[in-house]
Amino acid sequence: MFWKKTEGGNGARAPREIGMLGMDTRFKGNIRFGGTLHLDGHVDGTITSPEGSGSTLIINQNAVVNGNITSDSVLISGTVRGNIKAAERVEIYRSGSLKGDVYTADIMIEGGAEFEGNCCMLSKLAPEQRQKVLENAFSKSGRSGS
């Protein structure tokens, strides 16, 4: 984890967390993170960050995730088999593959990317509908990420 010194209005140090999971790393279990997490390895399990925290999950080209993801932003160049809840944005790049449902306010799918699933655009829902959809997002889908 790295810390970047930033000055707030009161001059206090504010943490900017950056985590990495290397290419030769295999992880089985649940990951909870804050800030930005770069994945190059293989993860079997859920990946979550606090909603509304500005968190970003970056799944690089050689990375594989088998599990559900909750993060404000998710950028996919690797492979994901599971559902995604991203309050802000999901981006699937040309080398990326997603098999699962997406719940997000904004999505970008680059030409050549693979996406198999459903997409619920949260920005089109009233706030009370949005909260209800997010609460039930992973419980009613047939795709569990396993």
ABEGO torsion letter per residue (X at the ends): XBBBBBBBAAGBBBBBBBBBBBAABBBBEBBBBBEBBBBABBBBEBBBBBBGAGBBBBBBAABBBBEBBBBABBBBABBBBEBBBBAABBBBBAABBBBEBBBBABBBBBBGBBBBEBBBBAAABBAAAAAAAAAAAAAABABAGX
